[in-house]
Amino acid sequence: MSQSFHYVNFNPWVGEHYATGLWGRKLLIIGESHYTQWDGETHNLSHEITRECVLEILNGEGGAPYWSRVLNRVGGDEYRSRRSDFWNQVAFYNFIQSQLNGGAGTRPTLTQIKEAGSAFEEVVKYLKPERIIVTGRTVGRYFKKIPGYQQLTSLRTESEPLPVGYFNFTQKKNFITITGHPRSAYFPRSLSPVLKEFIERDFDSE
């Protein structure tokens, strides 16, 4: 897929089989941001940094633990050893669309957060995801403030319930849930069946 975006700076990763989907649904996974410092160095980030990060994982070049934790929880046991299959069936992008000058834990500014809403709408209109998983409750708070967000229900977990809402940016509702950050205790293995339920469940009929 190729697209010229107006608000998006870091092009999203779109798997080769995204249109087929994960368990039959087009799934967009969202992280928070790209930062400039890792491995003791400062990096210049290209428009393709998101795609480059996922390609590193597919090529077995390591990467931050974030990626394997997302795969293990969202894909569950079915995809735990099928890294390529998983990432080629989903789309991914980071909500904040300008680089954070620092390392892990650097926080976005209010301006960066406000600017990100327009990019999110642009990505959703382009990818038309049926399900959206936001990884991180801090970044998740931003989504509930984007015009058009509607709260629907919640899914029961062993810790805190997962909220389910939606946007109407495309012809079909774009259902969205928000998890804990993958490096937190709120992203346990028990979350996998709940996320699969979120992807498979027919919220339109409820």
C-alpha positions in Angstrom: 0.0 0.0 0.0 1.3 3.5 -0.8 -0.1 6.8 0.2 0.8 10.4 0.5 -0.2 11.7 3.9 -0.7 15.3 5.0 -0.5 14.9 8.8 1.4 11.6 9.1 5.2 11.9 9.4 6.2 8.3 10.2 4.6 6.0 7.7 2.7 3.1 9.2 3.8 -0.5 8.9 1.2 -2.4 6.8 1.6 -6.2 6.6 1.5 -8.0 3.3 -1.7 -9.7 4.4 -3.3 -6.9 6.3 -6.4 -6.9 4.2 -7.0 -10.6 5.1 -6.5 -9.6 8.7 -5.8 -11.4 12.0 -8.6 -13.8 12.8 -10.5 -12.3 9.9 -10.3 -8.6 11.1 -8.2 -5.8 9.9 -6.2 -4.9 13.0 -4.2 -1.7 13.7 -1.9 -1.8 16.7 -0.7 1.6 18.1 2.3 2.5 20.2 3.1 5.9 21.5 6.2 7.4 20.0 9.6 7.1 18.4 12.6 8.6 20.4 16.0 9.6 19.1 18.3 7.9 21.6 19.1 4.2 22.0 22.2 2.1 22.3 24.0 5.1 23.6 23.7 7.0 20.3 21.4 9.8 18.9 19.7 8.8 15.7 18.1 10.8 12.9 14.7 9.3 12.2 13.4 8.9 8.7 9.8 8.8 7.5 10.2 5.1 7.3 11.4 4.5 10.9 8.2 2.5 11.9 8.5 0.2 8.9 12.2 -0.2 9.5 11.6 -1.2 13.1 9.2 -4.0 12.1 11.4 -5.2 9.3 14.2 -5.6 11.8 12.0 -7.9 13.8 11.1 -9.9 10.7 14.7 -10.2 9.7 15.7 -11.5 13.2 17.8 -8.5 14.0 16.5 -8.2 17.6 14.7 -4.9 18.5 13.2 -3.7 21.8 11.3 -6.2 24.0 8.2 -4.2 23.2 7.8 -6.0 19.9 7.9 -9.5 21.2 5.6 -8.7 24.1 3.0 -7.3 21.7 3.3 -10.3 19.4 3.0 -12.7 22.4 0.0 -11.0 24.0 -2.0 -10.1 20.9 -1.1 -13.2 18.8 -1.2 -15.5 21.8 0.0 -19.1 21.6 -1.1 -19.4 18.0 1.4 -16.8 16.8 4.2 -17.0 19.5 6.5 -18.9 17.1 5.1 -17.4 13.9 6.6 -13.9 14.0 6.5 -13.3 10.3 2.9 -14.4 10.0 1.7 -12.1 12.8 3.4 -8.9 11.6 2.3 -9.5 8.0 -1.3 -9.7 9.1 -1.5 -6.5 11.0 -0.7 -2.8 10.7 1.2 -0.7 13.2 2.0 2.9 13.8 3.0 5.3 16.7 0.5 7.9 17.7 2.9 10.8 18.2 4.1 11.8 14.7 7.2 13.9 15.6 10.3 12.5 17.2 10.9 12.7 20.9 14.4 14.1 21.5 15.6 11.7 24.2 15.5 8.0 25.2 12.9 5.6 26.5 10.6 7.4 29.0 10.8 10.8 27.3 7.3 12.3 27.3 5.6 14.1 24.4 4.7 17.7 24.6 1.1 19.0 24.6 1.6 20.3 21.1 2.8 16.9 19.9 -0.2 15.3 21.4 -2.7 17.8 19.9 -1.1 17.4 16.5 -1.3 13.6 16.6 -5.1 13.5 16.5 -5.3 14.6 12.9 -2.7 12.0 11.9 -4.7 9.3 13.7 -7.8 10.1 11.8 -5.9 10.2 8.5 -4.3 6.7 9.2 -7.7 5.2 10.1 -9.4 6.6 7.0 -6.6 5.1 4.9 -6.2 1.7 6.6 -9.9 1.3 7.5 -9.2 -1.0 10.5 -12.0 -3.0 12.0 -10.2 -3.3 15.3 -7.6 -1.0 17.0 -5.5 -1.9 20.0 -3.7 0.9 21.8 -0.7 -0.4 23.8 -0.4 1.8 26.9 -2.9 3.5 29.1 -1.0 6.8 29.1 -1.2 7.2 25.4 -4.8 5.7 25.6 -6.0 8.7 27.5 -5.3 10.8 24.4 -7.7 8.8 22.2 -10.7 9.4 24.5 -10.3 13.1 23.8 -10.3 12.9 20.0 -13.6 14.2 18.6 -15.9 11.3 17.6 -14.8 8.8 20.3 -17.8 6.8 21.7 -17.6 4.5 24.7 -19.4 1.2 24.1 -18.6 -1.5 26.7 -15.8 -3.2 28.5 -14.2 -6.7 28.5 -13.5 -8.5 31.8 -9.8 -9.4 32.6 -8.1 -10.7 35.7 -7.0 -7.2 36.6 -8.7 -4.2 35.2 -11.4 -4.3 32.5 -10.5 -3.3 29.0 -12.6 -0.4 27.6 -14.2 -0.8 24.2 -15.1 2.2 22.2 -15.3 3.2 18.6 -14.8 5.9 16.0 -16.9 6.5 12.9 -14.1 7.6 10.6 -15.0 5.1 7.8 -18.1 3.3 6.5 -17.7 0.6 9.2 -17.1 1.5 12.9 -13.5 1.4 14.0 -13.6 -0.4 17.4 -10.8 0.4 19.8 -9.5 -0.9 23.1 -6.7 0.3 25.3 -4.3 -2.0 27.2 -1.5 -1.5 29.7 1.9 -0.8 28.4 3.7 -4.0 27.2 6.4 -3.6 29.8 4.0 -3.2 32.7 2.3 -5.7 35.0 -1.0 -4.8 33.3 0.0 -6.7 30.1 -0.1 -10.3 31.5 -0.3 -13.5 29.6 -4.0 -13.8 30.7 -4.7 -10.8 28.5 -4.3 -12.8 25.3 -7.7 -14.5 25.2 -9.4 -11.2 26.0 -7.7 -9.5 23.1 -8.7 -12.3 20.8 -12.3 -11.9 22.0 -12.0 -8.1 21.2 -10.8 -8.9 17.7 -13.3 -11.7 16.9 -16.4 -10.4 18.7 -19.2 -8.8 16.6 -19.8 -5.6 18.5 -22.0 -4.3 15.6 -24.8 -6.7 16.6 -24.9 -5.7 20.2 
